[in-house]
Amino acid sequence: MNVEAAISTAQYHHHHWKGMTMAATVDSKRRSLSKFKRAESLEFRLIYIAAFVVFLIAATVERIVPLRRLLSGGAAGARKSILKQAKDAANTCAAYSFMG
């Protein structure tokens, strides 16, 4: 590439970027951040669903085989529903997976 072509190319790129406004740059970064947040939201949902299924099975088994109640010899006190128990555990698990 000769010197004239290099100068012409540099002037073209300078003019091209000069035309890009601050708003366009901010908008571009906003779209990029929005895309990142959507991807992270999808990951959170997938982890939450997987954890919910696991904890729903665990809560169901716990109700079917009340080992704690048999070992303690007492009656069960007020308990959450199986769905509420699984939801709370999945919320905790999914939230901890994004820490750190």
MODELLER restraints for C-alpha pairs under 7 A, 6 or more apart:
rsr = mdl.restraints
at = mdl.atoms
rsr.add(forms.Gaussian(group=physical.xy_distance, feature=features.Distance(at['CA:44:A'], at['CA:94:A']), mean=6.39, stdev=0.5))
rsr.add(forms.Gaussian(group=physical.xy_distance, feature=features.Distance(at['CA:47:A'], at['CA:94:A']), mean=5.82, stdev=0.5))
rsr.add(forms.Gaussian(group=physical.xy_distance, feature=features.Distance(at['CA:48:A'], at['CA:90:A']), mean=5.62, stdev=0.5))
rsr.add(forms.Gaussian(group=physical.xy_distance, feature=features.Distance(at['CA:48:A'], at['CA:91:A']), mean=6.62, stdev=0.5))
rsr.add(forms.Gaussian(group=physical.xy_distance, feature=features.Distance(at['CA:48:A'], at['CA:94:A']), mean=5.29, stdev=0.5))
rsr.add(forms.Gaussian(group=physical.xy_distance, feature=features.Distance(at['CA:51:A'], at['CA:90:A']), mean=4.97, stdev=0.5))
rsr.add(forms.Gaussian(group=physical.xy_distance, feature=features.Distance(at['CA:51:A'], at['CA:93:A']), mean=6.90, stdev=0.5))
rsr.add(forms.Gaussian(group=physical.xy_distance, feature=features.Distance(at['CA:52:A'], at['CA:86:A']), mean=5.65, stdev=0.5))
rsr.add(forms.Gaussian(group=physical.xy_distance, feature=features.Distance(at['CA:52:A'], at['CA:87:A']), mean=6.06, stdev=0.5))
rsr.add(forms.Gaussian(group=physical.xy_distance, feature=features.Distance(at['CA:52:A'], at['CA:90:A']), mean=4.88, stdev=0.5))
rsr.add(forms.Gaussian(group=physical.xy_distance, feature=features.Distance(at['CA:55:A'], at['CA:86:A']), mean=4.83, stdev=0.5))
rsr.add(forms.Gaussian(group=physical.xy_distance, feature=features.Distance(at['CA:55:A'], at['CA:89:A']), mean=6.63, stdev=0.5))
rsr.add(forms.Gaussian(group=physical.xy_distance, feature=features.Distance(at['CA:55:A'], at['CA:90:A']), mean=6.80, stdev=0.5))
rsr.add(forms.Gaussian(group=physical.xy_distance, feature=features.Distance(at['CA:56:A'], at['CA:82:A']), mean=6.76, stdev=0.5))
rsr.add(forms.Gaussian(group=physical.xy_distance, feature=features.Distance(at['CA:56:A'], at['CA:83:A']), mean=6.63, stdev=0.5))
rsr.add(forms.Gaussian(group=physical.xy_distance, feature=features.Distance(at['CA:56:A'], at['CA:86:A']), mean=4.83, stdev=0.5))
rsr.add(forms.Gaussian(group=physical.xy_distance, feature=features.Distance(at['CA:59:A'], at['CA:82:A']), mean=5.74, stdev=0.5))
rsr.add(forms.Gaussian(group=physical.xy_distance, feature=features.Distance(at['CA:59:A'], at['CA:85:A']), mean=6.91, stdev=0.5))
rsr.add(forms.Gaussian(group=physical.xy_distance, feature=features.Distance(at['CA:59:A'], at['CA:86:A']), mean=6.54, stdev=0.5))
rsr.add(forms.Gaussian(group=physical.xy_distance, feature=features.Distance(at['CA:60:A'], at['CA:82:A']), mean=6.51, stdev=0.5))
rsr.add(forms.Gaussian(group=physical.xy_distance, feature=features.Distance(at['CA:69:A'], at['CA:75:A']), mean=6.43, stdev=0.5))
rsr.add(forms.Gaussian(group=physical.xy_distance, feature=features.Distance(at['CA:69:A'], at['CA:76:A']), mean=6.44, stdev=0.5))
